[in-house]
Amino acid sequence: MSLMLSHRPAFTGRACSINTATSSPRVIYSTKVVMPGENSEEKCLEVHLATSDADRTLAGDLINRMYDWRGYGNCHAIPVSEYHSTFLANLDGRTVGTITLAVDAGEGLAADGIFRDEIATFRRVPGASVCELIKFAFDADMPSRKLLASLFHIVFIYGKRRHSCTDLFIEVNPRHRRFYEAMLGFQPVGPLKINPGVDAPSQLMWLKVSDIAARISAHAGRTDSVDSRSLYPLFLSQSDVSHVGHRLADDMNLADHMNV
């Protein structure tokens, strides 16, 4: 199950242009985000693909800290395989967000554990390639919608280019359902079920990848919509997308070489 922490008021943040000259070679995307508060503190946001055990340890530590706080336990491991890609978001070097993209291969998806019948309906469509978002945690002390938007957009670019995903799923606690509906356009699929891994109710959510592309095209960079609950106006600009594509290509080659 994925965890969305949003106890503080949602904040858009003012993002500065991507800094391509000073970004570390391992960083996929880098920008400045102005945090809320009287001092309007500016922090450096960086997103990168986990390519080492150290990266996955950072992601796992955040997952377990956030999940344990919610009562979901603290023994959750980041999966390591060619079918899983984990991303981390840092603010001034501190890991504040992580999410893993899993593709339908090997033993299937994690959501198959309780939603196999529901997902099978989508698998039967000719040309379908299903995938899911798992191990999602976000530090509630860093309430930046720009950070969330950047992370989701980069995962979308990666999934589309590397795996040609057509249907995206995420398994969430029902109290977070409205967030995924309003922010990203996910739709609920099937009834609520109990996820034994966290001993909590779970809702399967679905989003067609082609609809994501259409929403990005229509809303990304539309500052007149920045107060909307949707994250799409805060997605990357076309120039940033081009830069991210080149960075992701380098990281994908590295991941292939390391068999991760």
PyMOL commands that set and color helices and strands:
alter all, ss='L'
color gray80, all
select helices_A, chain A and resi 53-69+112-123+145-163+174-184+209-219+223-225+232-234+238-258
alter helices_A, ss='H'
color red, helices_A
select strands_A, chain A and resi 14-15+29-34+42-49+84-91+94-103+130-138+167-172+187-195+200-208
alter strands_A, ss='S'
color yellow, strands_A
deselect
rebuild
show_as cartoon
